[in-house]
Amino acid sequence: MKLHQYYIYILTNKHHAVLYIGVTNDVKNRTLEHKSGVHQGFTKTYSCNKLVYFETFQWIDDAIAREKQLKGGSRQQKLDLINLENPNWNDLSDGWYD
C-alpha cells in the first residue's frame, strides 16, 4: 500500500510582511517552484519564497481542512504558530537543494 503524504505550508518574503498558505503533495518541489518563480501569481508578485512552517498529513482531506482553518484565522494566529515552531523564522528549506 502506498503511503500518501500531503503538506500545508506557510511561505513569507524576506521582510516577513506577507504570509502565503498552500497545500501540496510534494513540499520540496512546490517550495522550489515558489523560489524559482515559475508560476505567475501571489507568491511571485510578493516574493514569497521563504518556507517558515509546514505540517504533514496522510490524507488530502485533512490537509485541505487544515489549510482552510489556517487561512480563516487571524494574522496573529499565524504569527503565533510560526513563532512557536520556528521562532527565528529560518527558511526550513535551507539545504534541500544542495
Backbone hydrogen bonds in HBPLUS format (Angstrom, degrees):
<---DONOR---> <-ACCEPTOR-->    atom                        ^
c    i                          cat <-CA-CA->   ^        H-A-AA   ^      H-
h    n   atom  resd res      DA  || num        DHA   H-A  angle D-A-AA Bond
n    s   type  num  typ     dist DA aas  dist angle  dist       angle   num
A0006-TYR N   A0057-PHE O   2.76 MM  51  5.01 155.7  1.81 149.6 154.3     1
A0057-PHE N   A0006-TYR O   2.70 MM  51  5.01 150.4  1.78 151.5 153.9     2
A0007-TYR N   A0024-THR O   2.75 MM  17  5.33 158.3  1.79 164.0 167.1     3
A0024-THR N   A0007-TYR O   2.92 MM  17  5.33 150.8  2.00 147.3 155.1     4
A0008-ILE N   A0055-GLU O   3.14 MM  47  5.45 149.2  2.24 138.4 147.5     5
A0055-GLU N   A0008-ILE O   2.96 MM  47  5.45 151.3  2.05 149.1 155.7     6
A0009-TYR N   A0022-GLY O   2.94 MM  13  5.44 151.9  2.02 144.9 149.4     7
A0022-GLY N   A0009-TYR O   3.02 MM  13  5.44 155.5  2.08 146.4 153.7     8
A0010-ILE N   A0053-TYR O   2.84 MM  43  5.08 155.5  1.90 145.2 144.0     9
A0052-VAL N   A0010-ILE O   2.99 MM  42  5.89 162.1  2.02 158.9 164.8    10
A0011-LEU N   A0020-TYR O   2.85 MM   9  5.09 157.1  1.90 146.0 153.6    11
A0020-TYR N   A0011-LEU O   2.90 MM   9  5.09 154.1  1.96 146.8 149.9    12
A0012-THR N   A0050-LYS O   2.93 MM  38  5.23 142.5  2.07 134.5 146.1    13
A0049-ASN N   A0012-THR O   3.08 MM  37  6.18 124.4  2.40 146.7 145.6    14
A0050-LYS N   A0012-THR O   3.07 MM  38  5.23 150.5  2.16 155.6 158.1    15
A0016-HIS N   A0013-ASN O   3.03 MM   3  5.17 160.8  2.06 110.9 117.1    16
A0030-ARG N   A0026-ASP O   2.91 MM   4  6.04 168.7  1.93 160.9 164.7    17
A0031-THR N   A0027-VAL O   2.96 MM   4  5.86 156.2  2.02 138.0 144.5    18
A0032-LEU N   A0028-LYS O   3.07 MM   4  6.27 156.9  2.13 143.7 150.2    19
A0033-GLU N   A0029-ASN O   2.92 MM   4  6.25 151.7  2.00 149.3 157.2    20
A0034-HIS N   A0030-ARG O   3.04 MM   4  6.38 155.7  2.10 147.1 153.0    21
A0035-LYS N   A0031-THR O   2.86 MM   4  6.16 161.7  1.89 153.5 158.9    22
A0036-SER N   A0032-LEU O   2.86 MM   4  5.99 149.0  1.95 147.8 156.0    23
A0037-GLY N   A0033-GLU O   2.95 MM   4  6.03 124.6  2.27 139.0 152.8    24
A0038-VAL N   A0033-GLU O   3.39 MM   5  5.75 155.3  2.46 149.8 153.9    25
A0037-GLY N   A0034-HIS O   3.21 MM   3  5.12 139.6  2.38  94.9 106.3    26
A0045-THR N   A0041-GLY O   2.90 MM   4  6.05 168.4  1.91 161.7 165.7    27
A0046-TYR N   A0042-PHE O   2.92 MM   4  6.06 160.2  1.96 156.3 160.7    28
A0048-CYS N   A0043-THR O   2.84 MM   5  4.66 150.2  1.92 135.3 143.1    29
A0047-SER N   A0044-LYS O   3.35 MM   3  4.99 165.0  2.37  98.7 102.8    30
A0092-LEU N   A0051-LEU O   2.73 MM  41  5.46 159.9  1.77 161.8 160.1    31
A0062-ASP N   A0059-TRP O   3.14 MM   3  5.45 124.9  2.46 103.0 115.7    32
A0063-ALA N   A0059-TRP O   3.20 MM   4  6.58 155.3  2.26 147.8 154.9    33
A0064-ILE N   A0060-ILE O   2.86 MM   4  6.10 164.8  1.89 159.4 162.9    34
A0065-ALA N   A0061-ASP O   2.97 MM   4  6.08 156.3  2.03 141.2 148.1    35
A0066-ARG N   A0062-ASP O   2.99 MM   4  6.18 156.3  2.05 145.0 151.1    36
A0067-GLU N   A0063-ALA O   2.89 MM   4  6.12 156.4  1.94 148.6 155.6    37
A0068-LYS N   A0064-ILE O   2.96 MM   4  6.20 162.7  1.99 151.5 155.2    38
A0069-GLN N   A0065-ALA O   2.95 MM   4  6.17 152.2  2.03 142.7 151.0    39
A0070-LEU N   A0066-ARG O   2.89 MM   4  6.14 164.9  1.91 155.6 158.4    40
A0071-LYS N   A0067-GLU O   2.88 MM   4  6.08 165.7  1.91 153.6 158.1    41
A0072-GLY N   A0068-LYS O   2.93 MM   4  5.99 141.6  2.08 140.6 150.4    42
A0073-GLY N   A0070-LEU O   3.09 MM   3  5.15 149.5  2.18 101.4 110.7    43
A0078-LYS N   A0074-SER O   3.24 MM   4  6.61 154.3  2.31 146.2 152.6    44
A0079-LEU N   A0075-ARG O   2.88 MM   4  6.21 160.5  1.92 155.5 161.3    45
A0080-ASP N   A0076-GLN O   2.82 MM   4  6.01 158.8  1.87 150.1 156.0    46
A0081-LEU N   A0077-GLN O   3.02 MM   4  6.20 154.5  2.09 142.9 149.3    47
A0082-ILE N   A0078-LYS O   3.01 MM   4  6.30 165.5  2.03 154.3 157.4    48
A0083-ASN N   A0079-LEU O   2.82 MM   4  5.98 168.8  1.84 154.4 158.2    49
A0084-LEU N   A0080-ASP O   2.93 MM   4  6.03 144.1  2.06 142.7 151.7    50
A0085-GLU N   A0081-LEU O   3.19 MM   4  6.40 161.1  2.23 149.8 153.5    51
A0086-ASN N   A0082-ILE O   2.61 MM   4  5.36 157.3  1.66 161.2 167.5    52
A0089-TRP N   A0086-ASN O   2.87 MM   3  5.29 162.4  1.90 122.4 127.9    53
A0094-ASP N   A0091-ASP O   3.05 MM   3  5.67 167.9  2.07 120.8 123.6    54
A0096-TRP N   A0093-SER O   2.96 MM   3  5.44 165.8  1.98 141.1 141.5    55
